[in-house]
Amino acid sequence: MATDNLVLEHLRSIRSTVERLSDDMQELKGRLGVLEQQYAIISNRFDRLDDRVLRIEKRLDLVEA
């Protein structure tokens, strides 16, 4: 009987750990999603800045059209 209780204690501990890891994983996925969105926004802004700088350079004849 003591062995059964020990096994059950270990299984409960394992279940608890897995549940915490699952919660942590969900949180990390959410945070990663936010970072991906922010990266996309920043990347888009840099692309637009690059286009604007290229247009300015062309107007100033700093580069060939």
mmCIF file of the N, C-alpha and C atoms, coordinates in Angstrom:
data_MODEL
# 
_entry.id   MODEL 
# 
loop_
_atom_site.group_PDB 
_atom_site.id 
_atom_site.type_symbol 
_atom_site.label_atom_id 
_atom_site.label_alt_id 
_atom_site.label_comp_id 
_atom_site.label_asym_id 
_atom_site.label_entity_id 
_atom_site.label_seq_id 
_atom_site.pdbx_PDB_ins_code 
_atom_site.Cartn_x 
_atom_site.Cartn_y 
_atom_site.Cartn_z 
_atom_site.occupancy 
_atom_site.B_iso_or_equiv 
_atom_site.pdbx_formal_charge 
_atom_site.auth_seq_id 
_atom_site.auth_comp_id 
_atom_site.auth_asym_id 
_atom_site.auth_atom_id 
_atom_site.pdbx_PDB_model_num 
ATOM 1   N N  . MET A 1 1  ? 0.797  -1.199 0.000   1.00 0.00 ? 1  MET A N  1 
ATOM 2   C CA . MET A 1 1  ? 0.000  0.000  0.000   1.00 0.00 ? 1  MET A CA 1 
ATOM 3   C C  . MET A 1 1  ? 0.841  1.266  0.000   1.00 0.00 ? 1  MET A C  1 
ATOM 4   N N  . ALA A 1 2  ? 1.905  1.267  0.741   1.00 0.00 ? 2  ALA A N  1 
ATOM 5   C CA . ALA A 1 2  ? 2.762  2.452  0.799   1.00 0.00 ? 2  ALA A CA 1 
ATOM 6   C C  . ALA A 1 2  ? 3.349  2.745  -0.568  1.00 0.00 ? 2  ALA A C  1 
ATOM 7   N N  . THR A 1 3  ? 3.645  1.691  -1.306  1.00 0.00 ? 3  THR A N  1 
ATOM 8   C CA . THR A 1 3  ? 4.191  1.868  -2.648  1.00 0.00 ? 3  THR A CA 1 
ATOM 9   C C  . THR A 1 3  ? 3.165  2.521  -3.559  1.00 0.00 ? 3  THR A C  1 
ATOM 10  N N  . ASP A 1 4  ? 1.898  2.115  -3.437  1.00 0.00 ? 4  ASP A N  1 
ATOM 11  C CA . ASP A 1 4  ? 0.836  2.718  -4.246  1.00 0.00 ? 4  ASP A CA 1 
ATOM 12  C C  . ASP A 1 4  ? 0.731  4.210  -3.962  1.00 0.00 ? 4  ASP A C  1 
ATOM 13  N N  . ASN A 1 5  ? 0.771  4.586  -2.693  1.00 0.00 ? 5  ASN A N  1 
ATOM 14  C CA . ASN A 1 5  ? 0.682  5.995  -2.321  1.00 0.00 ? 5  ASN A CA 1 
ATOM 15  C C  . ASN A 1 5  ? 1.870  6.781  -2.857  1.00 0.00 ? 5  ASN A C  1 
ATOM 16  N N  . LEU A 1 6  ? 3.044  6.173  -2.799  1.00 0.00 ? 6  LEU A N  1 
ATOM 17  C CA . LEU A 1 6  ? 4.241  6.842  -3.304  1.00 0.00 ? 6  LEU A CA 1 
ATOM 18  C C  . LEU A 1 6  ? 4.123  7.084  -4.805  1.00 0.00 ? 6  LEU A C  1 
ATOM 19  N N  . VAL A 1 7  ? 3.650  6.079  -5.521  1.00 0.00 ? 7  VAL A N  1 
ATOM 20  C CA . VAL A 1 7  ? 3.462  6.220  -6.969  1.00 0.00 ? 7  VAL A CA 1 
ATOM 21  C C  . VAL A 1 7  ? 2.436  7.305  -7.255  1.00 0.00 ? 7  VAL A C  1 
ATOM 22  N N  . LEU A 1 8  ? 1.338  7.321  -6.509  1.00 0.00 ? 8  LEU A N  1 
ATOM 23  C CA . LEU A 1 8  ? 0.311  8.343  -6.705  1.00 0.00 ? 8  LEU A CA 1 
ATOM 24  C C  . LEU A 1 8  ? 0.862  9.734  -6.413  1.00 0.00 ? 8  LEU A C  1 
ATOM 25  N N  . GLU A 1 9  ? 1.668  9.852  -5.382  1.00 0.00 ? 9  GLU A N  1 
ATOM 26  C CA . GLU A 1 9  ? 2.280  11.152 -5.070  1.00 0.00 ? 9  GLU A CA 1 
ATOM 27  C C  . GLU A 1 9  ? 3.164  11.625 -6.215  1.00 0.00 ? 9  GLU A C  1 
ATOM 28  N N  . HIS A 1 10 ? 3.942  10.707 -6.752  1.00 0.00 ? 10 HIS A N  1 
ATOM 29  C CA . HIS A 1 10 ? 4.820  11.072 -7.880  1.00 0.00 ? 10 HIS A CA 1 
ATOM 30  C C  . HIS A 1 10 ? 3.990  11.460 -9.108  1.00 0.00 ? 10 HIS A C  1 
ATOM 31  N N  . LEU A 1 11 ? 2.945  10.707 -9.373  1.00 0.00 ? 11 LEU A N  1 
ATOM 32  C CA . LEU A 1 11 ? 2.090  11.027 -10.520 1.00 0.00 ? 11 LEU A CA 1 
ATOM 33  C C  . LEU A 1 11 ? 1.417  12.385 -10.348 1.00 0.00 ? 11 LEU A C  1 
ATOM 34  N N  . ARG A 1 12 ? 0.958  12.685 -9.144  1.00 0.00 ? 12 ARG A N  1 
ATOM 35  C CA . ARG A 1 12 ? 0.347  13.995 -8.889  1.00 0.00 ? 12 ARG A CA 1 
ATOM 36  C C  . ARG A 1 12 ? 1.372  15.108 -9.074  1.00 0.00 ? 12 ARG A C  1 
ATOM 37  N N  . SER A 1 13 ? 2.576  14.858 -8.598  1.00 0.00 ? 13 SER A N  1 
ATOM 38  C CA . SER A 1 13 ? 3.642  15.855 -8.752  1.00 0.00 ? 13 SER A CA 1 
ATOM 39  C C  . SER A 1 13 ? 3.954  16.079 -10.233 1.00 0.00 ? 13 SER A C  1 
ATOM 40  N N  . ILE A 1 14 ? 4.019  14.991 -10.975 1.00 0.00 ? 14 ILE A N  1 
ATOM 41  C CA . ILE A 1 14 ? 4.292  15.087 -12.409 1.00 0.00 ? 14 ILE A CA 1 
ATOM 42  C C  . ILE A 1 14 ? 3.163  15.838 -13.103 1.00 0.00 ? 14 ILE A C  1 
ATOM 43  N N  . ARG A 1 15 ? 1.920  15.534 -12.755 1.00 0.00 ? 15 ARG A N  1 
ATOM 44  C CA . ARG A 1 15 ? 0.766  16.218 -13.351 1.00 0.00 ? 15 ARG A CA 1 
ATOM 45  C C  . ARG A 1 15 ? 0.822  17.715 -13.058 1.00 0.00 ? 15 ARG A C  1 
ATOM 46  N N  . SER A 1 16 ? 1.136  18.043 -11.827 1.00 0.00 ? 16 SER A N  1 
ATOM 47  C CA . SER A 1 16 ? 1.221  19.448 -11.434 1.00 0.00 ? 16 SER A CA 1 
ATOM 48  C C  . SER A 1 16 ? 2.305  20.173 -12.231 1.00 0.00 ? 16 SER A C  1 
ATOM 49  N N  . THR A 1 17 ? 3.448  19.519 -12.374 1.00 0.00 ? 17 THR A N  1 
ATOM 50  C CA . THR A 1 17 ? 4.554  20.111 -13.134 1.00 0.00 ? 17 THR A CA 1 
ATOM 51  C C  . THR A 1 17 ? 4.170  20.301 -14.595 1.00 0.00 ? 17 THR A C  1 
ATOM 52  N N  . VAL A 1 18 ? 3.534  19.312 -15.173 1.00 0.00 ? 18 VAL A N  1 
ATOM 53  C CA . VAL A 1 18 ? 3.112  19.396 -16.578 1.00 0.00 ? 18 VAL A CA 1 
ATOM 54  C C  . VAL A 1 18 ? 2.098  20.525 -16.754 1.00 0.00 ? 18 VAL A C  1 
ATOM 55  N N  . GLU A 1 19 ? 1.181  20.675 -15.806 1.00 0.00 ? 19 GLU A N  1 
ATOM 56  C CA . GLU A 1 19 ? 0.196  21.758 -15.893 1.00 0.00 ? 19 GLU A CA 1 
ATOM 57  C C  . GLU A 1 19 ? 0.877  23.122 -15.819 1.00 0.00 ? 19 GLU A C  1 
ATOM 58  N N  . ARG A 1 20 ? 1.858  23.267 -14.925 1.00 0.00 ? 20 ARG A N  1 
ATOM 59  C CA . ARG A 1 20 ? 2.594  24.538 -14.835 1.00 0.00 ? 20 ARG A CA 1 
ATOM 60  C C  . ARG A 1 20 ? 3.362  24.812 -16.130 1.00 0.00 ? 20 ARG A C  1 
ATOM 61  N N  . LEU A 1 21 ? 3.982  23.774 -16.672 1.00 0.00 ? 21 LEU A N  1 
ATOM 62  C CA . LEU A 1 21 ? 4.717  23.947 -17.923 1.00 0.00 ? 21 LEU A CA 1 
ATOM 63  C C  . LEU A 1 21 ? 3.774  24.321 -19.066 1.00 0.00 ? 21 LEU A C  1 
ATOM 64  N N  . SER A 1 22 ? 2.598  23.725 -19.070 1.00 0.00 ? 22 SER A N  1 
ATOM 65  C CA . SER A 1 22 ? 1.609  24.046 -20.100 1.00 0.00 ? 22 SER A CA 1 
ATOM 66  C C  . SER A 1 22 ? 1.173  25.505 -19.983 1.00 0.00 ? 22 SER A C  1 
ATOM 67  N N  . ASP A 1 23 ? 0.928  25.961 -18.745 1.00 0.00 ? 23 ASP A N  1 
ATOM 68  C CA . ASP A 1 23 ? 0.560  27.362 -18.533 1.00 0.00 ? 23 ASP A CA 1 
ATOM 69  C C  . ASP A 1 23 ? 1.681  28.293 -18.983 1.00 0.00 ? 23 ASP A C  1 
ATOM 70  N N  . ASP A 1 24 ? 2.909  27.936 -18.613 1.00 0.00 ? 24 ASP A N  1 
ATOM 71  C CA . ASP A 1 24 ? 4.060  28.748 -19.022 1.00 0.00 ? 24 ASP A CA 1 
ATOM 72  C C  . ASP A 1 24 ? 4.177  28.800 -20.545 1.00 0.00 ? 24 ASP A C  1 
ATOM 73  N N  . MET A 1 25 ? 3.953  27.669 -21.196 1.00 0.00 ? 25 MET A N  1 
ATOM 74  C CA . MET A 1 25 ? 4.049  27.608 -22.657 1.00 0.00 ? 25 MET A CA 1 
ATOM 75  C C  . MET A 1 25 ? 2.998  28.498 -23.305 1.00 0.00 ? 25 MET A C  1 
ATOM 76  N N  . GLN A 1 26 ? 1.771  28.482 -22.759 1.00 0.00 ? 26 GLN A N  1 
ATOM 77  C CA . GLN A 1 26 ? 0.715  29.339 -23.292 1.00 0.00 ? 26 GLN A CA 1 
ATOM 78  C C  . GLN A 1 26 ? 1.096  30.803 -23.149 1.00 0.00 ? 26 GLN A C  1 
ATOM 79  N N  . GLU A 1 27 ? 1.649  31.158 -21.989 1.00 0.00 ? 27 GLU A N  1 
ATOM 80  C CA . GLU A 1 27 ? 2.075  32.542 -21.784 1.00 0.00 ? 27 GLU A CA 1 
ATOM 81  C C  . GLU A 1 27 ? 3.183  32.922 -22.768 1.00 0.00 ? 27 GLU A C  1 
ATOM 82  N N  . LEU A 1 28 ? 4.144  32.028 -22.947 1.00 0.00 ? 28 LEU A N  1 
ATOM 83  C CA . LEU A 1 28 ? 5.242  32.310 -23.873 1.00 0.00 ? 28 LEU A CA 1 
ATOM 84  C C  . LEU A 1 28 ? 4.747  32.457 -25.306 1.00 0.00 ? 28 LEU A C  1 
ATOM 85  N N  . LYS A 1 29 ? 3.800  31.616 -25.697 1.00 0.00 ? 29 LYS A N  1 
ATOM 86  C CA . LYS A 1 29 ? 3.238  31.728 -27.047 1.00 0.00 ? 29 LYS A CA 1 
ATOM 87  C C  . LYS A 1 29 ? 2.567  33.087 -27.238 1.00 0.00 ? 29 LYS A C  1 
ATOM 88  N N  . GLY A 1 30 ? 1.832  33.514 -26.225 1.00 0.00 ? 30 GLY A N  1 
ATOM 89  C CA . GLY A 1 30 ? 1.173  34.818 -26.309 1.00 0.00 ? 30 GLY A CA 1 
ATOM 90  C C  . GLY A 1 30 ? 2.182  35.944 -26.421 1.00 0.00 ? 30 GLY A C  1 
ATOM 91  N N  . ARG A 1 31 ? 3.218  35.878 -25.601 1.00 0.00 ? 31 ARG A N  1 
ATOM 92  C CA . ARG A 1 31 ? 4.240  36.926 -25.629 1.00 0.00 ? 31 ARG A CA 1 
ATOM 93  C C  . ARG A 1 31 ? 5.001  36.904 -26.951 1.00 0.00 ? 31 ARG A C  1 
ATOM 94  N N  . LEU A 1 32 ? 5.267  35.719 -27.476 1.00 0.00 ? 32 LEU A N  1 
ATOM 95  C CA . LEU A 1 32 ? 5.949  35.616 -28.761 1.00 0.00 ? 32 LEU A CA 1 
ATOM 96  C C  . LEU A 1 32 ? 5.084  36.198 -29.874 1.00 0.00 ? 32 LEU A C  1 
ATOM 97  N N  . GLY A 1 33 ? 3.779  35.960 -29.802 1.00 0.00 ? 33 GLY A N  1 
ATOM 98  C CA . GLY A 1 33 ? 2.866  36.526 -30.793 1.00 0.00 ? 33 GLY A CA 1 
ATOM 99  C C  . GLY A 1 33 ? 2.912  38.042 -30.791 1.00 0.00 ? 33 GLY A C  1 
ATOM 100 N N  . VAL A 1 34 ? 2.960  38.623 -29.594 1.00 0.00 ? 34 VAL A N  1 
ATOM 101 C CA . VAL A 1 34 ? 3.046  40.082 -29.480 1.00 0.00 ? 34 VAL A CA 1 
ATOM 102 C C  . VAL A 1 34 ? 4.357  40.576 -30.084 1.00 0.00 ? 34 VAL A C  1 
ATOM 103 N N  . LEU A 1 35 ? 5.447  39.886 -29.784 1.00 0.00 ? 35 LEU A N  1 
ATOM 104 C CA . LEU A 1 35 ? 6.750  40.283 -30.344 1.00 0.00 ? 35 LEU A CA 1 
ATOM 105 C C  . LEU A 1 35 ? 6.753  40.192 -31.867 1.00 0.00 ? 35 LEU A C  1 
ATOM 106 N N  . GLU A 1 36 ? 6.137  39.154 -32.404 1.00 0.00 ? 36 GLU A N  1 
ATOM 107 C CA . GLU A 1 36 ? 6.071  39.011 -33.863 1.00 0.00 ? 36 GLU A CA 1 
ATOM 108 C C  . GLU A 1 36 ? 5.291  40.167 -34.481 1.00 0.00 ? 36 GLU A C  1 
ATOM 109 N N  . GLN A 1 37 ? 4.193  40.555 -33.848 1.00 0.00 ? 37 GLN A N  1 
ATOM 110 C CA . GLN A 1 37 ? 3.405  41.675 -34.360 1.00 0.00 ? 37 GLN A CA 1 
ATOM 111 C C  . GLN A 1 37 ? 4.212  42.967 -34.318 1.00 0.00 ? 37 GLN A C  1 
ATOM 112 N N  . GLN A 1 38 ? 4.910  43.188 -33.218 1.00 0.00 ? 38 GLN A N  1 
ATOM 113 C CA . GLN A 1 38 ? 5.715  44.403 -33.092 1.00 0.00 ? 38 GLN A CA 1 
ATOM 114 C C  . GLN A 1 38 ? 6.850  44.413 -34.112 1.00 0.00 ? 38 GLN A C  1 
ATOM 115 N N  . TYR A 1 39 ? 7.466  43.257 -34.337 1.00 0.00 ? 39 TYR A N  1 
ATOM 116 C CA . TYR A 1 39 ? 8.530  43.170 -35.337 1.00 0.00 ? 39 TYR A CA 1 
ATOM 117 C C  . TYR A 1 39 ? 7.980  43.501 -36.726 1.00 0.00 ? 39 TYR A C  1 
ATOM 118 N N  . ALA A 1 40 ? 6.811  42.976 -37.039 1.00 0.00 ? 40 ALA A N  1 
ATOM 119 C CA . ALA A 1 40 ? 6.209  43.234 -38.354 1.00 0.00 ? 40 ALA A CA 1 
ATOM 120 C C  . ALA A 1 40 ? 5.940  44.723 -38.532 1.00 0.00 ? 40 ALA A C  1 
ATOM 121 N N  . ILE A 1 41 ? 5.449  45.374 -37.495 1.00 0.00 ? 41 ILE A N  1 
ATOM 122 C CA . ILE A 1 41 ? 5.170  46.813 -37.573 1.00 0.00 ? 41 ILE A CA 1 
ATOM 123 C C  . ILE A 1 41 ? 6.461  47.587 -37.792 1.00 0.00 ? 41 ILE A C  1 
ATOM 124 N N  . ILE A 1 42 ? 7.493  47.256 -37.019 1.00 0.00 ? 42 ILE A N  1 
ATOM 125 C CA . ILE A 1 42 ? 8.776  47.966 -37.142 1.00 0.00 ? 42 ILE A CA 1 
ATOM 126 C C  . ILE A 1 42 ? 9.395  47.708 -38.510 1.00 0.00 ? 42 ILE A C  1 
ATOM 127 N N  . SER A 1 43 ? 9.336  46.472 -38.967 1.00 0.00 ? 43 SER A N  1 
ATOM 128 C CA . SER A 1 43 ? 9.888  46.129 -40.276 1.00 0.00 ? 43 SER A CA 1 
ATOM 129 C C  . SER A 1 43 ? 9.192  46.915 -41.379 1.00 0.00 ? 43 SER A C  1 
ATOM 130 N N  . ASN A 1 44 ? 7.890  47.018 -41.289 1.00 0.00 ? 44 ASN A N  1 
ATOM 131 C CA . ASN A 1 44 ? 7.106  47.768 -42.270 1.00 0.00 ? 44 ASN A CA 1 
ATOM 132 C C  . ASN A 1 44 ? 7.518  49.241 -42.260 1.00 0.00 ? 44 ASN A C  1 
ATOM 133 N N  . ARG A 1 45 ? 7.694  49.792 -41.071 1.00 0.00 ? 45 ARG A N  1 
ATOM 134 C CA . ARG A 1 45 ? 8.085  51.205 -40.966 1.00 0.00 ? 45 ARG A CA 1 
ATOM 135 C C  . ARG A 1 45 ? 9.470  51.433 -41.568 1.00 0.00 ? 45 ARG A C  1 
ATOM 136 N N  . PHE A 1 46 ? 10.405 50.516 -41.337 1.00 0.00 ? 46 PHE A N  1 
ATOM 137 C CA . PHE A 1 46 ? 11.745 50.651 -41.916 1.00 0.00 ? 46 PHE A CA 1 
ATOM 138 C C  . PHE A 1 46 ? 11.690 50.565 -43.438 1.00 0.00 ? 46 PHE A C  1 
ATOM 139 N N  . ASP A 1 47 ? 10.845 49.677 -43.950 1.00 0.00 ? 47 ASP A N  1 
ATOM 140 C CA . ASP A 1 47 ? 10.689 49.574 -45.404 1.00 0.00 ? 47 ASP A CA 1 
ATOM 141 C C  . ASP A 1 47 ? 10.192 50.894 -45.983 1.00 0.00 ? 47 ASP A C  1 
ATOM 142 N N  . ARG A 1 48 ? 9.211  51.494 -45.322 1.00 0.00 ? 48 ARG A N  1 
ATOM 143 C CA . ARG A 1 48 ? 8.689  52.772 -45.811 1.00 0.00 ? 48 ARG A CA 1 
ATOM 144 C C  . ARG A 1 48 ? 9.745  53.871 -45.704 1.00 0.00 ? 48 ARG A C  1 
ATOM 145 N N  . LEU A 1 49 ? 10.529 53.864 -44.619 1.00 0.00 ? 49 LEU A N  1 
ATOM 146 C CA . LEU A 1 49 ? 11.601 54.848 -44.479 1.00 0.00 ? 49 LEU A CA 1 
ATOM 147 C C  . LEU A 1 49 ? 12.635 54.683 -45.583 1.00 0.00 ? 49 LEU A C  1 
ATOM 148 N N  . ASP A 1 50 ? 12.956 53.442 -45.893 1.00 0.00 ? 50 ASP A N  1 
ATOM 149 C CA . ASP A 1 50 ? 13.918 53.177 -46.953 1.00 0.00 ? 50 ASP A CA 1 
ATOM 150 C C  . ASP A 1 50 ? 13.422 53.726 -48.288 1.00 0.00 ? 50 ASP A C  1 
ATOM 151 N N  . ASP A 1 51 ? 12.149 53.520 -48.569 1.00 0.00 ? 51 ASP A N  1 
ATOM 152 C CA . ASP A 1 51 ? 11.552 54.050 -49.804 1.00 0.00 ? 51 ASP A CA 1 
ATOM 153 C C  . ASP A 1 51 ? 11.613 55.579 -49.824 1.00 0.00 ? 51 ASP A C  1 
ATOM 154 N N  . ARG A 1 52 ? 11.315 56.187 -48.690 1.00 0.00 ? 52 ARG A N  1 
ATOM 155 C CA . ARG A 1 52 ? 11.327 57.649 -48.620 1.00 0.00 ? 52 ARG A CA 1 
ATOM 156 C C  . ARG A 1 52 ? 12.742 58.196 -48.815 1.00 0.00 ? 52 ARG A C  1 
ATOM 157 N N  . VAL A 1 53 ? 13.727 57.564 -48.203 1.00 0.00 ? 53 VAL A N  1 
ATOM 158 C CA . VAL A 1 53 ? 15.116 58.013 -48.360 1.00 0.00 ? 53 VAL A CA 1 
ATOM 159 C C  . VAL A 1 53 ? 15.554 57.862 -49.816 1.00 0.00 ? 53 VAL A C  1 
ATOM 160 N N  . LEU A 1 54 ? 15.182 56.761 -50.442 1.00 0.00 ? 54 LEU A N  1 
ATOM 161 C CA . LEU A 1 54 ? 15.535 56.554 -51.847 1.00 0.00 ? 54 LEU A CA 1 
ATOM 162 C C  . LEU A 1 54 ? 14.913 57.645 -52.724 1.00 0.00 ? 54 LEU A C  1 
ATOM 163 N N  . ARG A 1 55 ? 13.649 57.993 -52.456 1.00 0.00 ? 55 ARG A N  1 
ATOM 164 C CA . ARG A 1 55 ? 13.000 59.068 -53.210 1.00 0.00 ? 55 ARG A CA 1 
ATOM 165 C C  . ARG A 1 55 ? 13.724 60.400 -53.025 1.00 0.00 ? 55 ARG A C  1 
ATOM 166 N N  . ILE A 1 56 ? 14.121 60.684 -51.790 1.00 0.00 ? 56 ILE A N  1 
ATOM 167 C CA . ILE A 1 56 ? 14.854 61.930 -51.506 1.00 0.00 ? 56 ILE A CA 1 
ATOM 168 C C  . ILE A 1 56 ? 16.184 61.932 -52.232 1.00 0.00 ? 56 ILE A C  1 
ATOM 169 N N  . GLU A 1 57 ? 16.882 60.814 -52.196 1.00 0.00 ? 57 GLU A N  1 
ATOM 170 C CA . GLU A 1 57 ? 18.176 60.730 -52.883 1.00 0.00 ? 57 GLU A CA 1 
ATOM 171 C C  . GLU A 1 57 ? 18.017 60.946 -54.383 1.00 0.00 ? 57 GLU A C  1 
ATOM 172 N N  . LYS A 1 58 ? 16.966 60.412 -54.966 1.00 0.00 ? 58 LYS A N  1 
ATOM 173 C CA . LYS A 1 58 ? 16.724 60.597 -56.402 1.00 0.00 ? 58 LYS A CA 1 
ATOM 174 C C  . LYS A 1 58 ? 16.438 62.064 -56.711 1.00 0.00 ? 58 LYS A C  1 
ATOM 175 N N  . ARG A 1 59 ? 15.634 62.696 -55.858 1.00 0.00 ? 59 ARG A N  1 
ATOM 176 C CA . ARG A 1 59 ? 15.323 64.114 -56.084 1.00 0.00 ? 59 ARG A CA 1 
ATOM 177 C C  . ARG A 1 59 ? 16.563 64.997 -55.976 1.00 0.00 ? 59 ARG A C  1 
ATOM 178 N N  . LEU A 1 60 ? 17.468 64.610 -55.124 1.00 0.00 ? 60 LEU A N  1 
ATOM 179 C CA . LEU A 1 60 ? 18.699 65.394 -54.948 1.00 0.00 ? 60 LEU A CA 1 
ATOM 180 C C  . LEU A 1 60 ? 19.812 64.947 -55.917 1.00 0.00 ? 60 LEU A C  1 
ATOM 181 N N  . ASP A 1 61 ? 19.454 64.036 -56.813 1.00 0.00 ? 61 ASP A N  1 
ATOM 182 C CA . ASP A 1 61 ? 20.411 63.467 -57.764 1.00 0.00 ? 61 ASP A CA 1 
ATOM 183 C C  . ASP A 1 61 ? 21.625 62.874 -57.074 1.00 0.00 ? 61 ASP A C  1 
ATOM 184 N N  . LEU A 1 62 ? 21.377 62.216 -55.936 1.00 0.00 ? 62 LEU A N  1 
ATOM 185 C CA . LEU A 1 62 ? 22.469 61.537 -55.226 1.00 0.00 ? 62 LEU A CA 1 
ATOM 186 C C  . LEU A 1 62 ? 22.649 60.108 -55.727 1.00 0.00 ? 62 LEU A C  1 
ATOM 187 N N  . VAL A 1 63 ? 21.619 59.595 -56.397 1.00 0.00 ? 63 VAL A N  1 
ATOM 188 C CA . VAL A 1 63 ? 21.685 58.246 -56.991 1.00 0.00 ? 63 VAL A CA 1 
ATOM 189 C C  . VAL A 1 63 ? 21.092 58.332 -58.384 1.00 0.00 ? 63 VAL A C  1 
ATOM 190 N N  . GLU A 1 64 ? 21.423 57.346 -59.179 1.00 0.00 ? 64 GLU A N  1 
ATOM 191 C CA . GLU A 1 64 ? 20.850 57.301 -60.525 1.00 0.00 ? 64 GLU A CA 1 
ATOM 192 C C  . GLU A 1 64 ? 19.409 56.842 -60.457 1.00 0.00 ? 64 GLU A C  1 
ATOM 193 N N  . ALA A 1 65 ? 18.552 57.448 -61.250 1.00 0.00 ? 65 ALA A N  1 
ATOM 194 C CA . ALA A 1 65 ? 17.121 57.097 -61.254 1.00 0.00 ? 65 ALA A CA 1 
ATOM 195 C C  . ALA A 1 65 ? 16.929 55.797 -61.895 1.00 0.00 ? 65 ALA A C  1 
# 
